[in-house]
């Protein structure tokens, strides 16, 4: 077909109208069906099509690259090679799903779906209708049913086209899980639940509480088809599954925390946590919520609160302050060890630290401020906290470098503190050799049970250091001095003596324990002998 095409051009400020002849190549408008066939045969020879079956491996794009073929398919056959071949070779039974580019509306025709299922049944060598239940979509897409799978309809809805006498249910298929629409029906979920209950031997009259011992692994390995998908439908929450599906357990008020596995998201609800805390109070015989502060860390875990602790930095204090904000909680009232960063952050306020030290003063029978505090050590605070089963003196260690003097002067500025009068020294003051030597002097007074004035220059007899054993030192309550020796003298008492008492004529060979070192615990007899 020859077409006269016009166009307007702007040249040197003037508009010119030009005409040109254009050939569309659509000579097929004048061709007969036999001529269409000859064109396709000619194209087929170039594409090495020796028999009609070879057309299934030819794409529409490769055909369209030949002269006049694209216009032929576009004008007469809606750009479909299948429509063209069906018109040119009507005597051949074409299977459109086998083409590289099947028709777009192919799977909307029930006749084509029926023909495909018969073809698939023959190719997969299925001898009975029941064998369809073991077929997977992967097998069908390999045979050409890609778009049929994308329609999102289960195979069970298509099989009545070839087996109308058979009842088909999506749950009966092994390799094709039921679709979302099937799971939305309560009766379908109930059918799988009853099979699961029988497999786990929990049918009535077995008490519903037997479900508390069931794990997700048992459900997956129960042998019940799609049981794992049933649990996944309820977001892996067995409690929600039972509330919805177990008619025998309707009278049972389920307690989710008693199940072997509970989704972590359940513990993120403060209302759920308050229900659990109410159950804990009943189990422990508590009369008020404040009694929850008497629980030990081990009891929290035994009462199924371990996932809750993991979400709050292993801190029961954080749990109580989050779930029961109206409860007046103080971390030194709790009988457990506060762990993790959350517990420390909760106590990093001046008000909480002042209140803690005021409480400690009552426990230590401190009446005269500040003079009675001078004889208190960090270990004294640890012993007071240990009475309640905790290590709450950590607020001093974390923020004030194990320095009680620094903590008291910062938190109670209304008192006049003499930092040099404290029995124990903090980390920041150890760089001074004079302070280090004074610490050894105090250790010697306690070690040798000397009766000396508060300010001593030297112990009475330095020769006694030669016979000191590691056990004698580690049994002393001198944590600050042990810290100093560990940090500045490589845990060696002998090195500290040689460095801090240079005026004394030391004989290293006279030490009974040449490698005299500090350990955080008393040495066993075998270890002490090994150092000799």
C-alpha positions in Angstrom: 0.0 0.0 0.0 1.3 3.4 -1.0 0.5 6.4 1.2 0.9 10.1 0.5 2.4 11.7 3.6 2.7 15.4 4.1 4.8 17.5 6.6 5.4 21.1 7.3 9.0 22.4 7.5 10.4 25.8 8.7 13.2 27.0 6.3 14.8 30.4 6.5 11.9 31.8 8.4 9.4 30.5 5.9 7.0 27.5 6.2 7.1 25.0 3.3 4.7 22.1 2.8 6.3 19.0 1.4 4.8 15.7 0.2 6.4 12.3 0.0 5.3 8.7 -0.9 5.5 6.1 1.9 5.1 2.3 1.6 3.5 0.6 4.6 4.4 -2.9 3.4 0.8 -4.0 4.1 0.4 -5.8 0.8 -1.2 -8.6 2.8 -4.5 -6.8 2.6 -4.8 -8.1 -0.9 -3.5 -11.6 -0.2 -5.6 -14.8 0.1 -5.4 -17.4 2.9 -3.2 -19.6 0.6 -0.8 -16.7 0.1 -0.7 -16.3 3.9 0.3 -19.9 4.2 3.0 -19.5 1.6 4.4 -16.5 3.5 4.5 -18.5 6.8 6.1 -21.5 5.0 8.8 -19.3 3.6 9.4 -17.8 7.1 9.4 -21.3 8.5 12.1 -22.5 6.2 14.3 -19.6 7.2 13.6 -20.4 10.9 14.4 -24.1 10.3 10.8 -25.3 10.9 10.7 -28.8 9.3 7.4 -29.9 10.8 4.4 -28.3 12.4 5.5 -29.2 15.9 8.6 -27.0 15.5 6.4 -23.9 15.5 6.0 -24.3 19.3 9.7 -23.3 19.8 9.4 -20.1 17.5 8.7 -16.8 19.2 6.5 -14.1 17.7 9.4 -11.7 17.8 11.6 -13.9 15.5 8.7 -14.1 13.1 8.1 -10.4 13.1 11.6 -9.6 12.0 10.9 -10.9 8.5 9.5 -8.6 5.8 5.7 -8.3 5.7 5.2 -11.0 8.4 4.7 -8.4 11.2 2.1 -6.6 9.2 0.4 -9.9 8.4 0.1 -10.9 12.1 -0.9 -7.5 13.2 -3.5 -6.9 10.6 -5.2 -10.3 10.4 -4.3 -12.3 13.6 -4.1 -9.8 16.5 -0.3 -10.2 16.5 -0.7 -13.8 17.5 1.3 -16.6 15.8 -1.1 -19.2 17.3 -4.1 -17.5 15.6 -2.3 -17.4 12.3 -1.2 -21.1 12.4 -4.7 -22.2 13.5 -6.2 -20.4 10.5 -3.6 -21.6 8.0 -3.5 -25.2 9.3 -7.0 -25.9 10.6 -6.6 -29.6 10.2 -3.9 -29.7 12.9 -4.8 -29.8 16.6 -2.8 -26.9 18.1 -2.0 -26.7 21.8 -1.7 -23.0 22.5 0.0 -23.4 25.9 3.0 -24.9 24.2 3.9 -21.7 22.3 6.6 -19.4 23.3 4.1 -16.6 23.4 0.7 -18.1 24.1 -2.5 -15.9 23.7 -3.1 -13.5 26.5 -6.7 -14.6 26.9 -5.9 -18.3 26.8 -6.7 -19.3 30.4 -10.0 -17.4 30.5 -11.4 -20.1 28.2 -12.7 -23.2 30.1 -12.2 -25.3 27.0 -8.5 -24.5 26.8 -8.1 -25.3 30.6 -9.8 -28.6 30.1 -7.6 -29.5 27.1 -4.5 -28.6 29.1 -5.5 -30.7 32.1 -6.0 -33.7 29.8 -2.7 -33.1 28.2 -1.0 -32.8 31.6 -2.6 -35.9 32.8 -1.2 -37.8 29.8 2.3 -36.2 30.1 2.5 -36.9 33.9 1.2 -40.4 33.4 -1.5 -40.1 36.0 -3.5 -43.3 36.0 -6.3 -42.2 38.4 -7.9 -39.0 39.5 -6.5 -39.4 43.0 -2.9 -39.1 41.7 -3.6 -35.4 41.0 -3.3 -34.7 44.7 0.5 -35.3 44.4 1.0 -32.9 41.5 2.8 -29.6 42.1 2.5 -26.3 40.3 6.2 -26.6 39.3 5.2 -29.6 37.2 2.3 -27.8 35.6 4.3 -24.6 34.8 7.0 -26.8 33.2 4.2 -28.0 30.8 3.2 -24.4 30.0 0.7 -23.3 32.7 2.7 -20.2 33.9 -0.2 -17.8 33.6 -2.7 -20.3 34.9 -0.6 -20.4 38.2 -0.5 -16.6 38.4 -4.3 -16.3 38.4 -4.1 -17.4 42.1 -6.8 -20.1 41.8 -6.1 -23.5 43.3 -5.9 -26.5 41.0 -8.8 -28.1 43.0 -11.2 -25.6 41.3 -10.1 -26.7 37.8 -10.1 -30.5 38.1 -13.9 -30.9 38.1 -13.6 -30.0 34.3 -12.1 -33.4 33.7 -13.2 -35.4 36.8 -16.6 -34.0 37.7 -17.6 -37.0 39.8 -14.7 -36.6 42.2 -14.8 -34.3 45.3 -11.8 -32.0 45.4 -10.5 -30.1 48.5 -7.5 -27.9 48.6 -6.3 -29.5 51.8 -6.0 -32.9 50.1 -3.1 -31.7 47.9 0.3 -32.6 49.1 2.5 -30.2 47.1 0.0 -27.3 46.7 -0.8 -25.5 49.9 -4.3 -24.1 50.2 -4.8 -20.5 49.2 -5.7 -17.6 51.5 -9.3 -17.8 50.6 -9.4 -21.4 51.8 -7.8 -20.5 55.1 -10.3 -17.7 55.7 -13.1 -20.3 56.1 -13.4 -21.4 59.8 -14.7 -24.9 58.8 -11.5 -25.6 56.8 -9.2 -24.6 59.7 -11.3 -26.6 62.1 -10.9 -29.8 60.0 -7.1 -29.6 60.2 -7.2 -28.8 63.9 -9.2 -31.9 64.7 -6.7 -34.0 62.7 -3.9 -32.4 64.6 -5.6 -32.9 68.0 -6.0 -36.6 67.2 -2.4 -37.0 66.1 -1.2 -35.4 69.4 -3.5 -37.6 71.4 -5.3 -34.6 72.9 -8.9 -35.6 72.0 -11.5 -35.4 74.8 -11.6 -36.5 77.6 -7.9 -35.4 77.8 -7.8 -32.1 79.8 -7.2 -29.1 77.5 -4.2 -28.2 79.7 -2.3 -30.8 77.8 -1.8 -28.2 75.1 0.6 -26.3 77.4 3.2 -29.0 76.7 3.0 -28.9 72.9 5.8 -27.2 71.0 5.9 -25.9 67.4 8.3 -28.7 66.5 5.7 -31.3 67.6 3.1 -29.6 65.4 5.4 -29.5 62.4 6.3 -33.2 62.8 2.9 -34.4 63.7 2.3 -35.9 60.2 -0.9 -33.8 59.8 -0.9 -32.1 56.4 -0.7 -28.3 56.5 -0.6 -28.3 60.3 2.4 -25.9 60.3 0.5 -23.6 58.0 -2.5 -23.6 60.4 -0.2 -22.4 63.2 1.3 -19.8 60.9 -2.2 -18.6 60.1 -2.4 -17.6 63.8 1.0 -15.9 63.7 2.6 -18.9 65.6 0.4 -18.2 68.6 -1.0 -21.5 69.8 -3.1 -19.8 72.4 -5.0 -17.8 69.7 -5.4 -21.0 67.7 -7.1 -22.8 70.6 -9.3 -19.9 71.5 -10.7 -19.9 68.0 -10.8 -23.6 67.2 -11.0 -25.8 70.3 -14.6 -26.1 71.4 -13.7 -28.3 74.3 -11.4 -25.7 75.7 -13.9 -22.8 75.6 -14.5 -23.2 79.3 -10.7 -23.2 79.9 -9.3 -19.7 80.5 -6.1 -20.0 78.6 -3.0 -18.6 80.1 -0.6 -17.8 77.2 2.6 -17.7 79.3 2.2 -21.4 80.2 2.6 -22.5 76.6 6.0 -23.8 75.6 6.4 -21.2 72.9 4.9 -17.7 72.8 5.6 -15.1 70.1 7.9 -12.3 71.5 5.4 -9.7 70.3 2.9 -10.9 73.0 5.2 -9.6 75.7 5.4 -6.1 74.2 1.8 -5.4 75.3 1.7 -3.9 78.8 -1.8 -5.3 79.3 -0.6 -8.8 78.6 2.3 -8.3 81.0 -0.1 -7.1 83.7 -2.2 -10.2 83.3 1.0 -12.3 83.8 2.0 -10.3 86.9 -1.5 -10.9 88.3 -1.0 -14.7 87.8 2.4 -14.5 89.4 0.9 -12.8 92.5 -1.6 -15.7 92.8 1.1 -18.3 92.4 3.4 -16.7 95.0 0.5 -15.7 97.4 1.3 -12.0 97.2 -1.3 -9.6 98.6 -0.2 -6.4 96.8 1.8 -5.5 93.7 4.7 -4.1 95.8 5.4 -7.7 96.9 6.6 -8.4 93.4 9.9 -6.6 94.4 10.7 -9.6 96.6 11.1 -12.0 93.6 14.6 -13.2 92.9 16.0 -13.2 89.4 15.8 -17.0 89.3 12.1 -16.8 90.3 11.4 -14.5 87.4 12.8 -17.0 85.0 11.0 -20.0 86.6 7.7 -18.2 86.3 8.1 -18.0 82.5 9.2 -14.3 82.5 12.5 -14.9 80.7 11.4 -13.5 77.3 10.1 -10.4 79.1 13.5 -9.9 80.8 15.3 -10.2 77.4 13.2 -7.3 76.0 14.1 -5.1 79.0 17.8 -5.5 79.3 17.6 -8.4 81.8 16.2 -6.0 84.3 13.1 -6.9 86.4 13.2 -3.3 87.6 12.7 -2.0 84.1 9.8 -4.5 83.7 8.0 -3.3 86.8 8.5 0.4 86.0 7.1 -0.2 82.5 4.2 -2.4 83.3 3.2 -0.9 86.6 4.2 2.8 86.5 2.1 3.5 89.5 4.2 1.2 91.6 6.9 3.0 93.7 9.8 0.8 92.7 13.4 1.3 93.9 16.1 -1.0 92.7 17.6 -1.5 96.2 14.3 -3.0 97.3 14.5 -5.8 94.8 15.9 -9.2 95.6 17.7 -9.8 92.4 20.8 -8.7 90.5 20.1 -5.9 88.1 21.7 -6.7 84.8 22.3 -5.0 81.5 22.4 -1.3 80.5 18.7 -0.8 81.1 19.1 -1.3 84.9 22.0 1.1 85.1 20.3 3.8 83.0 17.3 3.7 85.3 19.4 4.5 88.3 21.4 7.3 86.6 19.5 10.1 88.3 20.6 12.1 91.3 17.3 11.5 93.1 17.6 7.8 92.9 21.2 7.7 93.9 20.6 10.0 96.9 17.7 7.8 98.0 19.8 4.7 97.6 22.7 6.0 99.8 20.2 7.3 102.4 18.7 3.8 102.6 22.3 2.3 102.8 23.1 4.7 105.7 20.1 3.3 107.6 21.2 -0.2 107.0 24.8 0.6 108.0 23.6 2.4 111.2 25.2 5.7 110.1 23.9 8.5 112.4 26.5 11.2 112.3 27.0 12.7 108.9 29.7 12.9 107.5 32.1 11.4 110.1 30.5 7.9 110.2 30.9 7.6 106.4 34.7 7.8 106.5 35.1 4.3 107.8 32.7 2.8 105.2 34.1 1.0 102.2 32.7 -0.2 98.9 32.7 -3.7 100.3 30.3 -2.6 103.1 27.9 -1.4 100.5 28.2 -4.7 98.7 27.4 -6.6 101.9 24.3 -4.5 102.5 23.0 -5.1 99.0 23.7 -8.8 99.3 21.2 -9.0 102.1 18.6 -8.5 99.5 20.3 -10.7 96.9 21.5 -8.0 94.6 24.5 -5.9 93.6 22.9 -2.5 93.7 26.1 -0.7 94.7 26.8 -0.8 90.9 25.6 2.8 90.7 28.8 3.8 92.5 31.0 1.6 90.4 29.6 2.7 87.1 29.5 6.5 87.6 32.0 7.3 90.4 34.8 4.8 89.7 34.4 2.8 92.9 34.9 6.0 94.8 32.4 6.3 97.7 34.0 9.7 98.6 33.4 11.1 95.1 29.8 9.8 95.2 28.9 11.3 98.6 30.5 14.7 97.8 28.6 14.9 94.5 25.2 13.7 95.8 25.3 15.5 99.3 27.0 18.8 98.7 25.3 20.2 101.8 27.9 18.4 103.9 31.5 19.3 104.3 33.4 16.2 103.1 37.1 15.6 103.8 38.1 13.3 101.0 41.4 12.4 102.6 39.6 11.0 105.7 37.9 8.2 103.8 39.2 4.7 104.4 38.8 3.7 100.7 40.1 5.6 97.7 38.6 5.9 94.2 40.2 5.0 90.9 41.1 8.6 89.9 43.4 9.1 92.9 45.7 6.1 92.4 48.2 7.8 90.2 49.9 9.4 93.2 52.7 7.1 94.7 52.1 8.6 98.1 48.4 7.4 98.0 49.6 4.0 96.8 52.0 3.7 99.7 49.4 4.8 102.2 47.1 2.0 100.9 49.9 -0.6 101.5 50.3 0.9 105.0 46.7 0.4 105.8 46.8 -3.1 104.4 49.8 -3.9 106.6 48.0 -2.7 109.7 45.1 -5.1 109.0 47.3 -7.9 107.8 49.7 -7.9 110.7 47.0 -6.8 113.2 49.0 -3.7 114.3 47.8 -1.1 116.6 49.0 2.1 115.0 47.7 5.7 114.8 45.8 6.7 111.8 48.8 8.4 110.1 51.7 6.0 109.8 54.7 6.4 107.6 55.7 2.7 107.6 54.6 -0.5 109.1 56.6 -1.4 112.2 58.5 -4.2 110.5 58.7 -4.5 106.7 60.5 -7.8 107.1 57.2 -9.5 107.8 56.2 -9.1 104.2 58.6 -11.9 103.2 56.3 -14.5 104.8 52.9 -13.2 103.5 50.9 -15.6 101.3 48.4 -14.8 98.6 45.6 -16.2 100.7 46.3 -13.8 103.5 45.9 -10.9 101.2 42.9 -11.9 99.3 41.0 -12.7 102.5 41.4 -9.0 103.6 38.6 -6.7 102.7 40.8 -4.2 100.8 39.3 -4.1 97.4 40.7 -0.6 96.6 44.2 -1.6 97.4 43.9 -4.8 95.4 42.6 -2.8 92.5 45.7 -0.5 92.7 48.1 -3.5 92.8 46.4 -5.1 89.9 46.4 -2.1 87.7 49.8 -0.5 88.5 52.0 -3.4 89.5 50.7 -6.3 87.3 49.0 -7.9 90.3 52.4 -8.4 92.0 52.7 -7.5 95.7 56.5 -7.9 95.5 56.7 -5.3 92.7 54.6 -2.9 94.6 56.8 -3.2 97.7 60.0 -2.8 95.7 58.6 0.3 94.0 56.9 2.0 97.0 59.6 1.3 99.6 62.8 2.0 97.8 64.6 3.0 101.0 64.3 -0.6 102.3 67.0 -3.1 101.4 64.9 -5.8 99.9 66.2 -9.3 99.2 64.0 -10.8 96.5 65.2 -14.4 97.3 63.8 -14.1 100.8 60.2 -13.9 99.7 58.5 -17.2 100.7 56.3 -16.8 97.6 58.5 -15.4 94.8 55.6 -14.8 92.4 53.3 -13.3 95.1 50.3 -12.1 93.1 46.8 -10.8 93.9 43.8 -12.9 93.0 40.1 -12.1 93.4 39.5 -15.2 95.5 41.5 -17.2 98.0 43.9 -19.7 96.4 43.4 -23.4 96.8 46.2 -25.2 98.7 47.5 -26.8 95.5 47.7 -23.3 93.9 49.4 -21.8 96.9 52.0 -24.6 96.9 52.6 -24.1 93.2 53.6 -20.4 93.8 56.1 -21.4 96.5 
